[in-house]
Amino acid sequence: MTAYDKAHELAKLLSQSDEYKLFKKAKHSLEQDQENVKMLQDFRRKQLEIQMAQISGEEIDEEYIKQTERLYEVLSMNSKINEYLNAEYRLSRMMSDIQKIIGDAVNEWFSLETTNKNVN
């Protein structure tokens, strides 16, 4: 069996996993209320703006951060959004774990070190 065959097998297993099924169910449920979708999108936009500012070394308005934190608190009280975020987290965690397992198996691919130290 080739690596490609195993990749297709893994893809099938992922699509049938409880984590993916719960994510799809939570996503469908969330999408039934466009106001919930808009609130979540707004929160994610604000999160991204804060992260980009942090990465670029810009000063972040403390009130904007507090506003984003308050929005998260409101979102977490919404059962549909909370269910979606939890399902998304579980799926993301599984995908990240699998990616790490695969990456660890081919760790030389990620290495920038050369075997010949005299290379200029």
URCORNOR-V651282 format. One record per residue. N is the residue number from 1. RES is the residue in one small letter. OMEGA is omega as a letter, one per 30 degrees, with the letter a starting at -180 (none if undefined). NEAR is the number of other C-alpha atoms within 8 Angstrom. Layout:
[[N RES OMEGA NEAR] [N RES OMEGA NEAR]]
This chain:
[[1 m a 4] [2 t l 5] [3 a l 6] [4 y l 6] [5 d l 8] [6 k l 9] [7 a l 8] [8 h l 8] [9 e l 8] [10 l l 8] [11 a l 8] [12 k l 8] [13 l l 8] [14 l a 8] [15 s l 8] [16 q a 8] [17 s l 8] [18 d a 6] [19 e a 10] [20 y l 11] [21 k l 10] [22 l l 9] [23 f a 12] [24 k l 8] [25 k a 8] [26 a l 12] [27 k l 9] [28 h l 8] [29 s l 9] [30 l a 13] [31 e l 9] [32 q l 6] [33 d a 8] [34 q l 8] [35 e l 6] [36 n l 11] [37 v a 10] [38 k l 8] [39 m l 9] [40 l l 10] [41 q l 8] [42 d l 8] [43 f a 11] [44 r l 8] [45 r l 8] [46 k l 9] [47 q a 9] [48 l l 8] [49 e l 8] [50 i a 10] [51 q a 8] [52 m l 8] [53 a l 11] [54 q a 10] [55 i a 7] [56 s l 6] [57 g l 6] [58 e l 7] [59 e a 6] [60 i l 9] [61 d a 6] [62 e l 6] [63 e l 6] [64 y l 8] [65 i l 10] [66 k l 8] [67 q l 8] [68 t l 11] [69 e l 8] [70 r l 8] [71 l l 9] [72 y l 9] [73 e l 8] [74 v a 8] [75 l a 11] [76 s l 9] [77 m l 7] [78 n a 8] [79 s a 7] [80 k l 10] [81 i l 12] [82 n l 11] [83 e l 9] [84 y a 12] [85 l l 8] [86 n l 8] [87 a l 12] [88 e l 9] [89 y a 8] [90 r l 9] [91 l l 11] [92 s l 8] [93 r l 8] [94 m a 9] [95 m l 8] [96 s l 8] [97 d a 8] [98 i l 8] [99 q l 8] [100 k l 8] [101 i a 8] [102 i l 8] [103 g l 8] [104 d a 7] [105 a a 6] [106 v a 8] [107 n l 8] [108 e a 5] [109 w a 5] [110 f a 6] [111 s l 6] [112 l l 4] [113 e l 4] [114 t l 6] [115 t l 4] [116 n a 5] [117 k a 5] [118 n a 4] [119 v a 5] [120 n none 2]]
